[in-house]
Each structure stands twice: as C-alpha cells, then as structure tokens.
Amino acid sequence: MEIVLFGLLAVLLVFMFVNTRKRQKQMKAEQEEKATKTVPGVKVLMQGGLYGTIVAYDADDLDSPALVEIAPGTIIEVHSQAILRIVEPKDAVPETTDADVVVADADEVVEEPNTPLEPPVDPALETPEETRARLDRDSDDK
C-alpha cells in the first residue's frame, strides 16, 4: 500500500515539473515575440488599461523605461514590463466601389436614419466656454 502511495506521489511530482517547464518555455517565447514586435510606432495596451503608441523601447535592456505616447504630445515613461500586449489593428472596412452601390427605384421610399437632435461637436473646434456650456446642458437634461 505504501509503495502505491509513493508511486502516485512520484508521478504527481514528475507531472508538476514537466508542466512548470512547459509553461516557462511558453512564457519565454511570448516575451521574446513581444520584444521583437515592440518597435516605435506600434500601438500597445499597458497593464493599467491605457492605450498608447511606442516612441522608444530598448528590447535588450528591460530595466530602461519605455517611452509611450498616450495622447498627441503627451509622452510618459513606463517600465518595459508594464506593456501588456501589442494591439493588432482590426480589419479595415472595405471601400465601396461604384459596382457595389445599389440605386433605389423611383417608386421606392428610402427612409433617412434617425439623426440626433444636436450635431456632433468636434472638441478641437470648441472653446473651453462652449465645452462647459454643452456639459452643463447635458447634465441638466438628465
């Protein structure tokens, strides 16, 4: 009976070591892949949930900070391990050609999509006073 228990313990220990080594190899391969893909101009997701674009990154020296641009003109220094993953661009919407456009018959009524009450405002064209007034109006409506 004791031999069976020792045999079972030995099998569990071997399984544990094999599984740990397999996971370590997988993690090392992922880190190397991330290091090769992390180049200036690549969009990344950081561990804090921030998205940004790599400005400078040293794959050889992981202790040196990476420079990430999180907004136009706003560059922050983060630890290189704070970069969680590379954000792959989604497939672009295919452009329509003249052959793809369907023309409605003259008898058919084409409904306009519902338009919002106020046109969307481009924040870059708004003054701070206009922004404050718009936000106050929005909060009053709720």
C-alpha positions in Angstrom: 0.0 0.0 0.0 2.8 2.4 0.9 4.6 1.7 -2.4 1.4 2.7 -4.4 1.3 6.0 -2.5 4.9 6.7 -3.1 4.5 5.8 -6.8 1.5 8.2 -7.0 3.5 10.9 -5.3 6.4 10.4 -7.7 4.0 10.6 -10.7 2.5 13.8 -9.4 5.9 15.4 -8.8 7.1 14.5 -12.3 3.9 15.9 -13.8 4.3 19.1 -11.8 7.9 19.6 -13.0 7.1 18.9 -16.7 4.1 21.2 -16.6 6.1 24.0 -15.0 9.0 23.7 -17.5 6.5 23.7 -20.4 4.8 26.9 -19.1 8.2 28.6 -18.6 9.2 27.9 -22.2 5.8 29.2 -23.4 6.2 32.4 -21.4 9.8 32.9 -22.6 8.6 32.5 -26.2 5.8 35.0 -25.7 8.2 37.6 -24.1 10.7 37.2 -27.0 7.9 37.7 -29.5 6.6 40.8 -27.7 10.1 42.2 -27.6 10.6 41.7 -31.4 7.2 43.3 -32.2 7.6 46.2 -29.8 9.1 48.9 -32.1 8.4 52.6 -32.3 5.1 53.4 -33.9 3.3 50.3 -32.6 0.1 50.7 -30.6 0.2 48.9 -27.2 -2.1 48.2 -24.3 -0.4 48.8 -20.9 -1.3 47.0 -17.6 -3.2 50.0 -16.3 -5.6 49.8 -19.2 -4.1 52.7 -21.1 -3.6 52.5 -24.8 -0.6 54.3 -26.4 2.0 54.3 -29.1 5.6 53.3 -28.5 8.0 56.1 -29.0 11.2 54.5 -27.7 11.8 50.9 -26.4 15.0 49.0 -25.7 14.4 45.3 -26.1 18.0 44.5 -24.8 17.8 46.5 -21.6 14.4 45.8 -20.0 15.3 48.0 -16.9 15.4 51.1 -19.0 12.0 52.8 -19.3 9.9 52.7 -22.5 8.5 56.0 -23.8 4.8 55.7 -24.7 2.7 58.5 -26.2 -0.8 58.2 -24.7 -2.2 61.4 -26.4 -0.8 63.7 -29.1 2.2 65.4 -27.4 1.8 63.5 -24.1 4.7 61.1 -23.7 5.1 59.1 -20.5 7.9 56.8 -19.2 6.8 53.3 -18.2 8.6 50.2 -17.1 9.1 47.9 -20.1 7.2 45.1 -18.3 4.2 47.4 -18.0 3.4 46.9 -21.7 0.8 44.1 -21.6 0.4 43.4 -25.3 0.6 44.7 -28.8 -2.7 45.9 -30.1 -3.3 44.4 -33.6 -5.2 46.7 -35.9 -8.6 45.4 -36.8 -9.5 44.7 -40.3 -10.3 47.9 -42.2 -13.8 48.4 -43.6 -13.6 47.6 -47.3 -14.2 50.6 -49.5 -17.2 50.5 -51.7 -16.9 50.9 -55.5 -19.5 52.1 -57.9 -20.4 48.5 -58.7 -21.3 47.9 -55.0 -23.7 50.8 -54.8 -27.4 49.9 -55.2 -29.7 52.5 -56.6 -33.3 52.5 -55.2 -36.2 52.5 -57.7 -38.1 55.7 -58.2 -41.3 54.2 -56.6 -39.4 53.0 -53.5 -39.3 55.3 -50.5 -35.9 55.5 -48.8 -36.0 56.4 -45.1 -33.4 58.6 -43.6 -31.7 57.2 -40.5 -32.7 58.9 -37.2 -30.5 61.9 -36.7 -29.6 63.2 -33.2 -31.1 66.5 -32.0 -27.7 68.2 -31.9 -25.0 67.6 -34.5 -21.8 66.0 -33.1 -19.3 68.6 -31.9 -15.7 68.3 -32.7 -13.9 69.0 -29.3 -10.9 70.5 -31.2 -13.2 73.3 -32.6 -14.9 74.1 -29.3 -13.7 76.8 -26.9 -13.5 75.9 -23.2 -16.6 78.1 -22.5 -18.6 76.3 -25.2 -17.5 72.9 -23.8 -18.6 73.9 -20.3 -21.9 75.2 -21.6 -22.5 72.0 -23.5 -21.6 69.8 -20.5 -23.9 71.9 -18.3 -26.8 71.5 -20.8 -26.2 67.7 -20.9 -26.2 67.4 -17.1 -29.4 69.5 -16.8 -31.2 67.1 -19.2 -30.5 64.1 -17.0 
